[in-house]
């Protein structure tokens, strides 16, 4: 399929005090997979949105997205031969909000999604800010989770008011601003200095939503 390409620095080009010893001619990123979107109604009447990717007959894997993101994040995962199921957390994407929710509330929502899809046991992936929710689900429902993988997991932490994490936290509560900010962030990532950006992010503290 199509791929996004970004030129890599030439060999030996210094970047923030580091020399690039070897680099490919370009970095390739797979085009996002086409989602199969769906919505289920939860026992309390809320709607829970989700997307499916991959082989509908493959082994089911539930993917819990990072912060701030949504079910579409899973479309970037190159996992052929599996049925990847990615729910939106409450207040994201197609899912209705749930004020005051905690980790276990989301775990209960995912369990209800499994019931609606007729799935008994699944494997679980929690990426970044989705990892704490994956841990809660694996803890509360070991009868439904066959295996769990945490990818660059984040945990709750104090956030200083002037940190990048605090900015993300504030934007997560202003959904109308997110498309604009996402466009700016994409431009910064694709055209800017990735090492400098990583340094700025490291000065903030990790947190979940």
N, C-alpha and C positions, 0 to 999 in steps of 0.2 A: 504494500500500500504506500500512500504518500508518506513522506517524513519531513520534519522540520530540520533545517540545517543551520548551524552557526559556525562561522570560521573559527578555527583554533589559533592561538598565538603561534608565531613561528618558533622553531627550536632555538633555545638560548635567549629568548626575549625576556627581560626582567619584568616581573610583575610584583609590585609592592615588596621589593627587596629579595624576591625569589627568582631563580632562573628556571625556565621551562626546559627540562632536560630532553624530553621527547614528547611529541604530540602528534596525533593523527591529522590528516588534512582537514577534517571537519568532524564535528560532533553531530550525530544523528539521533533524533528523537522520534519514536513511532507516533504516527497519527492516532488520536484518540479513537477507541472502539465505539461503534454505534450502540447506544443504550436501548434497552427495552424498559420503558418507564411504567410504573404501576403505583397504585394507591390502595391501601387497605384501611378499613375502619377498625379502630381499636375498641376494646371493651368499654372505655369511658366516652366513646363517641368521637374522639379526635381522629384525624386522618394522618396516616404515616406513609410518606412517599418513599419509593425505592427504585432502583434501577438494576437490571440484570445484564450481564455481559457474558460472552463466550458461548460454550456448548450447553444448551438446555438439558441435555442428557448426561452431562459430566458430573463429577462429584461436587456437591455444593460447598462453597466457601463464602462466609459472610465477611464483608469488608466494612470496617468502621472508619469513616473518613477523619481527616485531620482538622485542625482549627486555623483559620476559618475556611471551611470548604463545604462540599456537599457530595451527593451520590455520584456526581459526574467525575470526581477525582479518580474513582476506580477504573474509568475507561482508559487511563494512562498506564494501567498495570498490564504488562505483557505476560498473561497467564493462560496460554492456550490449553484446550482440552478440559477446562473446568467450568462450572457454572458459578460465576461470581455475582453475589447478591449484595448490593450496597444501599442500606437505608439512609435517609436523611434524618439527622437528629431533630428533636422538636424545635420549631422555629426556623429551620433551614429548608430551602428548596420547596418541596411539595408537602412538607410536614407541618401540621398545626403547632403553635407554640404551647409550652407547658411551663407557666411561671413557677419559679422556685424549684425546678427539677434538680435532681441529683444523679449520681452515677447509676444508682440502682433503678431509678425510674426508666432510664434509657435501656438498661438491661431487660426490664420487664417488657418494654415496647418491642425489642428485638425478639424476645421469646414469643410474643403475640404474632409477630410477622412469620416466624417459623411455623406456628400453628396454622396460620392462614394459608401458607404455601404447602402445607402437608409434609413438612420436613421434620424428621425425628432428631437426628444428630448431624451436626455440621462441623466443619473446621472454621477457625476464626482468625482474622487478621485485624489488628488495631494499629493504625499508623499515626504517629505523632500525637496530637491531641485526642485521637480516638483510642489510644492504648489504655487509658484509665477506664474507659467504658468497657473495653474488651476484658480487662481484668475483673471488673465487677460482674460481668456476665459469666465468665468462666468460673468465678467463685460461687455465684448464686445458683447456677444451673449446670453443674458438672455432668448431669444426665443428658444434656442436650449438646454439649461441646466436646468433640472428640480430640481436638488439639488446638492450641492457641499460639500465634506468632505475634510478637511485638516488634514493630519497625520504627526505629528512632523514637522511642516512647518519651512522652512528656508527662510530668506530674504536676499537681497544684503547687504553686509557690507564690510568695509575696512578690508584688510587682511595684517597682518604683514609678512614681507618677510621670517621669520624663523618659521612661525606657521605651524601646520599640514594642515590647510586649504589651505595655499599657496602651499604646496606640492601637494595636490589634484588638485588644479587649474592648476599647471604646467603639471602634468601628463595627465590631460584631453586634453591637446593639443599635446600629444605625444602618439598616439594610439598604436604604436608598443611596447611600454613599459608596457601597461596596463595588458596584460596577465601575465607577470612575477610578477608585483607588486600585482595583485589580488591573485596569488598563495601564495606569502609571507604573505599578509594580512590574508588570510584564515588560514594559519598555526598559525599566532600570535593569532588570535581570538579563535581558537579551542584549542590551547595548552597553551596559556599564561594566565595571570592574568587579567580578564575582568575589575576589579575595577581600576587597575593601568592604563590599556589602556584608560578607560573612563576619568581618570584624565588628561592624556596627551592630549586627544582630547579637553577637556574643556579649556585647555590653549590656543587653537586656536580660531578663530572666524568663525562663520557660514557664508556661502556664497552660491550663486547659480552659475550655469555655464552660 
